[in-house]
Amino acid sequence: MRHFLTRRLVRRTVALGLLGLASVGGCDTGGSRGGTLVISTAGDADVLFPPTIRQQQSVEVTDLLFERLADIGPDLNTLGDAGWQPRLAQHWVWAADSMSVTFHLDPRARWHDGQPVRASDVRYGYSVYVDSAVRSSDGRDIREVSDSLTVADSVTCTVWFRQRNPERFYRIAQNLRALPEHLLSGIARDSLATSGYARAPVGNGPFKFVRWDQRQRIEVAAFDGYHLGRPSLDRIIWTIVPENATAVQRVFAGEADFIQMLAPPQVADAWKHETLRAVHLGSLGYSHMIFNLRDGPTNRPHPLFSNREFRRALTMATDRQAVMRNALDSLGYVPYGPFIREQWSADTTLRQLPLDRTGAERILDSLGWRKGENGIRQRAGKPLRISLMVPASSAARVAAALVVQEQWRQIGVQLDIDRVDNPTFGGRMGGRQFEASMAGVSPQPSPSGLRQNWHTAAITMSNGLNAGSFSDPLVDAAIDSAVNATSVASARAHYRAAYQMLIDAAPAIWLLEPMRVGAVSRRVNLGTIPRHAWWSSLPTWSATGTAPGRADTAARSP
Amino acid sequence: MRGFILARLSQAVVVVAAVATLTFGLARLAPGDPFLAFDDARLTEQERAAMRKDWGYDRPIVEQYGRWIGNLATGDLGWSHSRSRPVSEVLGAAVPNTLLLTLPAVLFGLLGGVAFGTWKAVRRGKLVTRAADAATLAFVSVPDFIVAVAVLSIVGIELRWLPTSGMVDVVNHDSMSLVGRATDVATHMILPVSTLAIIIAAAVSRYHRAAMLGVLQSDHLRTARAKGASERRVIMRHALPNALGPVIAIAGLLAPTVFGGAVFVEKVFGWPGMGLTVVDAVTGRDYALVQATVLIGTVLVVVSAIVADIVAVMVNPRTRIDL
C-alpha cells in the first residue's frame, strides 16, 4: 500500500510538473550573456570527427563544433527544402531540372584557427564522407542520393544528384559537413578517424574545442568569430561520470547545471528542488517487442511467429497502457505504431488492435494451443514458451518485459526473459539469433527509416535493419510510394497506409515512447528547444550567477 | 636471497604469461565484439565485417594471439576501439590515477588497520572493542560497492561536505593556482581514498588483532614487564614488531583486493582509473584494452607479492627456511 501511495504521489507530482514544462521550454529566454554551463552525463564521446562518430555524446559535441550547410526547420520537414534554415550556406539555388543544388557559403564563416571556410573545404568534406575507406554511415546516405560535388569559386559549390529522391536535400544538408582541407589533406583517409584531429578538432561552429579528458570532461568555448553571431554562453563543460545515477546526483548536489534524462521519481524530486526545474526535451524514440518470423538456426519460417493470427493474439493480450505505466510512469506514451509523435508523418488516428484477452485466448485455442494443468498452453505435448531477449542495461525495457511476462502468463503463454549485455544484444540482433526481442529505435527526423526496418529488401540489403525478417508486398509498395512521394500530403497518405498494415500484421508490439525530461539549474536560461535535438539550441542558452564548483581560495589574479 | 628473488621472478613470468593467454582466450569467448558495441544503429553487418577485417579480428584466434604477442614484444599494446585511441595512451592516463587512489589508500589502510588491530588486542574483552570487532567484521563482509555508496550518500550527498565524483572541479580547476589545483585533487580524493582505506583497514585490523593476541601471551613480554618497562613500551617496542609478520604477508596479497575494490570505488566515485577502464573495456568488448589492463593488473599484483615476500624475509629471517 505504501509503495502504491508513493507511486501515486510521484505520478501526481510529475503530472503537475509536466503542466509547467511548456513555460520552461521555449519561453524562458533570459537575454543575459555569458557564463559557464556544466552538463552532467554518463556517456563519453568516441571521436569528435563528424564522418565517423558513433556515440550520442559525440553527436552532441560535434554538432556545436561543426556547422551544417543548412538546418532542418521546427516542423522537421524532410521533403524538399521547405523550412530549412541557412547555416554555413547563406542560400542555395536549385537547377531547373532539380538534379543539382548550388550552395552559396557565408563568406564570413571561419574555421576556429581563423582560416576562412571555402567551398573547397565542402568539396574535401564530401570526398571524405563518400570515401569507403573512411567507413562513414552518413557518407553512405550522401552516396545514395548524390553523384559528385563541384566548386565554382571560393564560396560556391554544387551538389549533383543521382536521382530525384524527395529527401535528397535533407540527406545532403543533414549529413554533410565541411572539413578543413588545410589541416587534413596530409592525412591518409583511412587514418583520419584515428588521427589527433579526431580527438581535438578544429571546426567552424558556434563553439570551439578546448579539451577532452576521456571519462572526465569535454570542454568547448564560445567562438567569437562565429559568422552567425557569438553564442551566449562562454563555455560548456560536459562532466562525465560512469553511472547515470551518479550523473543525476551531481545535478541534485549542485555540482552540475543540467542533465538530459531523469527517471520518473527524479522528475518529482527536481520539481521540489530549490535550485532545479524539470524541462521537456522532446522524444527519444520508441521500444517495441519485435518477433522473428524466421527460425534463427534453420532460417525456416518460425513455427509460432510466422503465423499472423498468432502474432495478433499476443498483441491483443498485451495491455500496452499498463506496460508503459509500469516502465515509464507518466513520462511516456504508448506508441501508435513504428514512428514517434515528433515525426511529420505521425498519425494518431490509426486503428489499433484492441486489448482483448478473451479474443486472444480464442485465437490461441483455434490454433490448437490448449491450456495444460499448469496453466501453460500446449500443442502436441509442447508447451507454449517464447524467449524474449532484453538488453539488461535498459531498465525501462526490462520493466516492460516483466509486465508482458505476467500478462501473457494469464493467457497461458510462458515468456522467458533473456537479459543480455549490449554487445551480445547487438550481435544476436544482427545475426537474427533471437525469437523475440525488446528492441529500441531512435528514428531520424525523416520517416523514411521505415524502409530500413520493415521493407522486404531490408532483410538482405546492406543497411537493412529488418531483424525480424518481416515481408509483405503490400507494405513494401506503400513504403516505396511514401519514400518516393514528392508532396507531403501524398507521402503522408502512403505512410499512413504502411503504418496501418504493419499494425494489423503485428510483426511487433509497439510498447514504449519515452519522453525525455531533464533537470536544469534555475540559473540557466534556455532558448527554444528543438524537438529532435535539444543540444542544437545550446548556442542560445545563457547562465547567470556562479557556475557549479568550489572557488579556489588560492586562485591567481587574472 | 638472490636465488630466492630469481625463483620468484621466474614464477612471476609464468603466472603473467598464463593470465595473459587466458585473458586473450576468454575475451574472445564472450559473445559480441568491439564493433557490435558501437552505438550506431545505421552501421550495417557488412560494415562491421569490414571493420573486423581491417583490424584482423576475422583471422584465426591463434594468428591473432601470435600477432598480439609480437606487438607486445615491440611495446605496442594495440588500439582501443571503445576509447578511439592507442591503448598505451588510455593506460598512460588511467594507471597514474589508480596509483594516486590506491597508494594512499593502502598506506592509510595499513596504518589504520595496524593501529586499530593493536588497540582491539590490547583492550580485548571490553564492550567497546567487541563492538569495534563486529564493525570491522561488517566492513569485511559487506561488498565494497555498498561501502562506497554509503560513504558517498552520507558525506557527499546528505552532508555535502565533499565533492561526490570526479578528480577535479571541472569548472575552476584550470584557473586555480598550483596550490589550489593540488588542494582540489586532494579534496576529490578524500571520499574514494577513505572508502578504499576503510575496506583495507577492516581486513588488516582483524589479522593484526589475532597476531597481537598471540604475541601478547609471549614470555618475552612478561620478562619486559618484569624488568619494569612501561606498558606502552612493551606494546610498541616488543609486541608490535613481532606481530607485524602476518600484516606484511597480507599486504602483498592485498593487491588483488585493492584493484578489485578500485573497480567499484572508481565506478561509484567516477574516478578515471584502471578499474573504470577495465569495466568499460569489458562492456565494450574492447579486446586490446581488456588484455592490456588485465596484463598490467597482473604484473602489479605479482610484483606486489614478490616485494611483500622479500620484505617478510628481511623482517623475519626465519621465514627464509620455508622458501
Interface residues (C-beta under 8 A of the other chain):
Chain A: T36 V38 D46 V47 R54 Q55 Q56 R135 S137 R140 D190 A193 T194 A198 R199 D213 Q214 R215 Q216 R217 E219 I237 T239 I240 V241 P242 E243 T246 Q249 R250 F252 A253 G254 E255 V420 D421 N422 P423 T424 G426 G427 R428 G430 G431 V441 S442 S462 N463 G464 L465 A547 P548 G549 R550 A551 D552 T553 A554 A555 R556
Chain B: A30 P31 G32 D33 L36 A37 F38 D39 D40 A41 R42 L43 T44 E45 Q46 E47 R48 A50 M51 D54 W79 S82 R83 S84 R85 V90 A93 G156 I157 R160 P163 T164 S165 G166 M167 V168 D169 V170 V171 N172 S175 M176 S177 V179 G180 R181 T183 D184 T187 E266 K267 V268 G270 P272 L276 T277 V279 D280 T283 G284 R285
